[in-house]
Amino acid sequence: VSHIVSVTDLTAAIAASLRACPALTDQAPASETASAPTDFDARTGILTFADGAQIRAALLVDASGAQSVWRQRAGISCLHHDYDCAALTAEIALGAPHGQVARQVFLPDGPLALLPLPKPDRAALVWSLPARKAQALAACDESVFNGELNAAAREPFGQMHLIGARAHQPLKAQIAEAFIGPRLALVGEAAHVIHPLAGQGMNLTLRDIGALVDTLTEIRRLGLDYGDATMLENYARLRSADALAGALGTHTLAEIFSGPTPTRALAAAGMRGVGFIANNYPKLKDAFRRQADQGLGPL
């Protein structure tokens, strides 16, 4: 079972959890212009804000995204792969109820996913396309877009049409060569960016957070500094291996399902085989689910 949660709802839930945490103290300056830190001295642990205010931090957890300034300042480089493709996203009105079922169609240009939204006749579209084609479909007349969408999606939910705005973003794979630095731990897209076709990017991030919490809990139990490099290395070793496995897995799927017709047909047969096994052998289905949830190890 998978769950699709909007960024707005997720952000509100996280904010509510932080407000309810009795151990949380907000030491950052209150003004909006000073809300973002501008410098971090790893030797002293001093974090400096835009207005000159400073706080001491034993560890900086970098969740600032793929273009992380903190990762770059720490001198951590990344392994890159550019797919020369983009993900076209939009809200779509369906011609028939989705029944809480997500569908993914593998096309020569790339996978097209329709993900159910709370309304029974609404879905989120994530369509991987060559970059120039994605840009064209993001800007073309709505009727042209609807025609292309219905032709590509093969009508799993009847005739569909666009609701609201379209957006697109480039697709790439990116893995940081190190997940930690001096008093620094990378999580989420600051550490790894993978192809979205399997929907595993968020799972990887949640596993980053879980592993880091486990590591910090052990550091506290031993009475060590939260920036202890030896202890943080345990986090880095586990998470870099899991992220690399996720990146290689999604990259392989993307290449197979965007390959020649015979290759796509063979891959589709394999996917149907996996579906048959999962539906008829519950223990194997549970194993597949655990792999998607836990990666290389339970938290």
BATIKE-932747 format. One record per residue (C-alpha): residue in three letters; y, x, z. Coordinates in steps of 0.5 Angstrom, whole numbers, plus 2048, in hexadecimal, padded with zeros to 3 digits. Layout:
REM residues N
ALAYXZ;...
***
This chain:
REM residues 299
VAL800800800;SER8078037FE;HIS80E800800;ILE8148007FC;VAL81A801801;SER8228017FE;VAL826807800;THR82B803804;ASP826800808;LEU82380680A;THR82980980B;ALA82B804810;ALA824804814;ILE82580C814;ALA82C80B817;ALA82A80681C;SER82480A81F;LEU829810820;ARG82E80B823;ALA829809828;CYS826810829;PRO828812831;ALA828819830;LEU82C81982A;THR83381C82B;ASP83881C825;GLN83C823826;ALA83F82381F;PRO84782181E;ALA84881A81D;SER84D81A817;GLU84A819810;THR84D82080E;ALA84A824813;SER843820813;ALA84082580E;PRO83E82C810;THR84183280C;ASP83E83880F;PHE83883A813;ASP837841817;ALA82F842817;ARG83084881C;THR834844821;GLY83283D81F;ILE83983B81F;LEU83B83581A;THR842834818;PHE84582E815;ALA84B82C810;ASP85082C816;GLY84E832819;ALA84A82F81E;GLN843832820;ILE83D831824;ARG837835825;ALA830833822;ALA829836823;LEU82783481C;LEU82A831816;VAL82682C813;ASP82882C80B;ALA827825808;SER82C825803;GLY8298247FD;ALA8278287F7;GLN82D82C7F6;SER82D82E7FD;VAL8338337FF;TRP830835805;ARG829837802;GLN82E83B7FD;ARG83283F802;ALA82B841806;GLY8298447FF;ILE8238407FE;SER82283F7F6;CYS81D83A7F3;LEU8188397EE;HIS81A8347E8;HIS8178307E3;ASP81C82C7DF;TYR8188267DB;ASP81E8257D6;CYS81D81E7D8;ALA8218197DD;ALA81F8137E1;LEU82380C7DF;THR8238077E4;ALA8268007E5;GLU8247F97E8;ILE8207F57E3;ALA81F7ED7E3;LEU8187EC7E2;GLY8157E67DE;ALA8107E57E3;PRO80F7E67EA;HIS80D7ED7EC;GLY8087EB7F1;GLN80A7F17F5;VAL8067F67F0;ALA8097FC7ED;ARG8077FE7E6;GLN8088047E2;VAL8078057DB;PHE80680C7D8;LEU80980D7D2;PRO80A8137CD;ASP8118147CF;GLY80F8147D7;PRO80D80E7DC;LEU8118087DD;ALA8108057E4;LEU8127FE7E6;LEU8127FD7EE;PRO8137F77F1;LEU8197F57F5;PRO81A7EF7FB;LYS81B7EA7F6;PRO8157E87F2;ASP8187E87EB;ARG81C7EF7EC;ALA8197F67EB;ALA81C7FD7EB;LEU81B8017E5;VAL81A8087E5;TRP81980B7DE;SER8188127DC;LEU81A8147D5;PRO81D81A7D1;ALA82481B7D4;ARG8288197CD;LYS8248127CD;ALA8258117D4;GLN82D8127D3;ALA82D80E7CD;LEU8298087D0;ALA82D8087D6;ALA8338077D2;CYS8318037CD;ASP8327FB7CC;GLU82E7F77D1;SER82B7F37CB;VAL8287FA7C8;PHE8267FC7CF;ASN8227F67D1;GLY81F7F67CA;GLU81D7FE7CB;LEU81A7FC7D2;ASN8167F67D0;ALA8137FA7CA;ALA8118007CF;ALA80F7FC7D5;ARG80A7F87D1;GLU80C7F27D5;PRO8087F27DC;PHE80D7ED7DF;GLY80F7E97D9;GLN8167EA7D5;MET81A7EF7D9;HIS8227F07D9;LEU8277F47DD;ILE82A7F37E3;GLY8317F77E5;ALA8327FE7E3;ARG82E8037E0;ALA82D80B7E3;HIS82A8117E1;GLN8288187E4;PRO82581E7E1;LEU81E81F7E3;LYS81B8267E6;ALA8178297EA;GLN81A82E7EF;ILE8168327F5;ALA81A8367FA;GLU81783D7FB;ALA81883D802;PHE818837806;ILE81C83A80C;GLY82183F80D;PRO825842813;ARG82683C818;LEU824838812;ALA81F833810;LEU81F82F809;VAL81C828808;GLY81C823803;GLU81F8257FC;ALA82382B7FF;ALA81C82E7FF;HIS81882A7F9;VAL8198257F3;ILE8138237F0;HIS81281E7EA;PRO8138177EC;LEU80D8147E8;ALA8088137EE;GLY80E8117F3;GLN80C8177F8;GLY81381A7F9;MET8158167FF;ASN80E817802;LEU80F81E802;THR81581E805;LEU81281A80B;ARG80D81F80C;ASP81282480C;ILE816821812;GLY80F81F815;ALA80D827815;LEU814829817;VAL81482481D;ASP80D82781F;THR80F82E81E;LEU81582D823;THR811829828;GLU80D82F828;ILE813834829;ARG81583082F;ARG80F82F832;LEU80E837832;GLY816838834;LEU81883C82E;ASP81E83B82A;TYR81E836825;GLY82083B81F;ASP81A83F821;ALA81884281A;THR81184381C;MET81083C81E;LEU814839818;GLU80F83D813;ASN80A838815;TYR80E833813;ALA81083780C;ARG80883880B;LEU80683180B;ARG80B82E808;SER80C833802;ALA805832800;ASP80582B800;ALA80B82A7FC;LEU80882F7F7;ALA80282B7F7;GLY8068257F6;ALA80B8287F0;LEU80582A7EC;GLY8018247ED;THR8078207EA;HIS8088257E5;THR8018257E3;LEU80181D7E2;ALA80881D7DF;GLU8058227D9;ILE7FF81E7D8;PHE8028177D8;SER80781A7D3;GLY80281E7CF;PRO7FF81C7C8;THR7FC8157C8;PRO7F48177C9;THR7F681B7CF;ARG7FA8157D2;ALA7F48107D0;LEU7EF8157D4;ALA7F48157DA;ALA7F580E7DA;ALA7ED80D7DA;GLY7ED8127E0;MET7F280E7E4;ARG7EE8077E2;GLY7E880B7E5;VAL7EC80D7EB;GLY7EE8067EC;PHE7E78037EC;ILE7E58087F1;ALA7EB8067F6;ASN7E97FF7F5;ASN7E28007F6;TYR7E18057FB;PRO7E6804801;LYS7E580A804;LEU7E780E7FE;LYS7ED80A7FD;ASP7EF80B804;ALA7EE813803;PHE7F38127FD;ARG7F880F801;ARG7F7814807;GLN7F9819801;ALA7FF8167FF;ASP801814806;GLN80081B809;GLY7FF820804;LEU7FC827806;GLY7FB82580D;PRO7FD81F812;LEU80381F817;
***
